[in-house]
Amino acid sequence: MESFIGWVGGKRQLRKEILSHFPADGVGRYIEVFGGAGWVLFAKEQVAGQLEVFNDLNSDLANLFRCVKYHCEALQTELDWLLHSRELFFDYIGQLEAPGLTDLQRAARFLYLVKHSFGSSTRTFATDAKSGEHLRQYMPKIKDRLKKVIIEKQDFEPLIKTYDRPNALFYLDPPYVGTERHYSVQFGEADHERLAAVLKGIRGRFILSYVDVPLIRELYSLCNIYSTIRINNLAGTPGKKTFPEEIIKNI
Ligand SMILES: C[S@@+](CC[C@H](N)C(=O)[O-])C[C@H]1O[C@@H](n2cnc3c(N)ncnc32)[C@H](O)[C@@H]1O
């Protein structure tokens, strides 16, 4: 199935190729470390008895996934209250930056911003009129898919250490080198190095998506690296039509 939202750097286009690298068996637990919109998680088959984890350090994103999972109908009702206008779009941004909203009110505003912004950036008002009807019908399916998925909001390092086992498969899609500014959660060169160090010591298997740049080739020189291409969907980088990407594995 598909995700219910777009996301900056989301793996909508590459999800099938990424899944083709997944091991056929021996995966007792699947952990999506940099969840975003969860395009790979939603595309992946559910396996009986397999533990699944969705994680993202962005608290609005983790809250949205929790609200869809536990309060799907109430979230839809909350969405029905939101009016569609450029002025309100920017009001909702301001409301999310202040305390005082309930989790459901936050989730509805955040979902509105994702749905009505250019490139799902949550910052720029998209003027096309999108119907909420498809989302209304689709959200219950997302709720069902998330039924047994554990939703976490942690930094990648403690998360990986918590779930690491020999039968674990981690899929990782961190902010890419040079695109970190598109995310509200800060991620810098030290974090790219920290991630490589954590992955070096794990007992489980990992599959990692990255942009193809020298720093990443150097950090993962001992791993298997496969080259691929992604169409550019990042707002604010109009000159570039495609990005060279890598799929990096310790298997
Ligand atoms: C490229 S996006 C993931 C896109 C996702 N694969 C999809 O298909 O939609 C990277 C995500 O990493 C999250 N993130 C940034 N720093 C993090 C950290 N230290 N730990 C966990 N998640 C983090 C961001 O909030 C962002 O949603």
The ligand as an SDF file (V2000), in Angstrom:
LIG
                    3D

 27 29  0  0  0  0  0  0  0  0999 V2000
   14.6190   11.4460    4.3470 C   0  0  0  0  0  0  0  0  0  0  0  0
   13.4630   11.6240    5.6300 S   0  0  0  0  0  0  0  0  0  0  0  0
   12.7730    9.9980    5.6950 C   0  0  0  0  0  0  0  0  0  0  0  0
   11.8100    9.7770    4.5620 C   0  0  0  0  0  0  0  0  0  0  0  0
   11.0990    8.4360    4.6180 C   0  0  0  0  0  0  0  0  0  0  0  0
   11.9690    7.3340    4.3050 N   0  0  0  0  0  0  0  0  0  0  0  0
    9.9050    8.4180    3.6680 C   0  0  0  0  0  0  0  0  0  0  0  0
    9.8310    7.5570    2.7690 O   0  0  0  0  0  0  0  0  0  0  0  0
    9.0330    9.2800    3.7970 O   0  0  0  0  0  0  0  0  0  0  0  0
   14.4680   11.6950    7.0680 C   0  0  0  0  0  0  0  0  0  0  0  0
   13.7050   11.7560    8.3930 C   0  0  0  0  0  0  0  0  0  0  0  0
   14.6620   11.6410    9.4570 O   0  0  0  0  0  0  0  0  0  0  0  0
   14.1460   12.3270   10.5870 C   0  0  0  0  0  0  0  0  0  0  0  0
   15.2780   12.5620   11.5200 N   0  0  0  0  0  0  0  0  0  0  0  0
   16.1990   13.5730   11.4760 C   0  0  0  0  0  0  0  0  0  0  0  0
   17.1080   13.4110   12.4470 N   0  0  0  0  0  0  0  0  0  0  0  0
   16.7790   12.2810   13.1280 C   0  0  0  0  0  0  0  0  0  0  0  0
   17.3780   11.5770   14.2240 C   0  0  0  0  0  0  0  0  0  0  0  0
   18.4800   12.0410   14.8390 N   0  0  0  0  0  0  0  0  0  0  0  0
   16.8020   10.4240   14.6360 N   0  0  0  0  0  0  0  0  0  0  0  0
   15.6650    9.9550   14.0300 C   0  0  0  0  0  0  0  0  0  0  0  0
   15.0450   10.5920   12.9920 N   0  0  0  0  0  0  0  0  0  0  0  0
   15.5990   11.7380   12.5340 C   0  0  0  0  0  0  0  0  0  0  0  0
   13.5320   13.5870    9.9870 C   0  0  0  0  0  0  0  0  0  0  0  0
   12.5710   14.1410   10.8520 O   0  0  0  0  0  0  0  0  0  0  0  0
   12.9470   13.0540    8.6640 C   0  0  0  0  0  0  0  0  0  0  0  0
   11.5780   12.7890    8.7810 O   0  0  0  0  0  0  0  0  0  0  0  0
  1  2  1  0
  2  3  1  0
  2 10  1  0
  3  4  1  0
  4  5  1  0
  5  6  1  0
  5  7  1  0
  7  8  2  0
  7  9  1  0
 10 11  1  0
 11 12  1  0
 11 26  1  0
 12 13  1  0
 13 14  1  0
 13 24  1  0
 14 15  1  0
 14 23  1  0
 15 16  2  0
 16 17  1  0
 17 18  1  0
 17 23  2  0
 18 19  1  0
 18 20  2  0
 20 21  1  0
 21 22  2  0
 22 23  1  0
 24 25  1  0
 24 26  1  0
 26 27  1  0
M  CHG  2   2   1   9  -1
M  END
$$$$
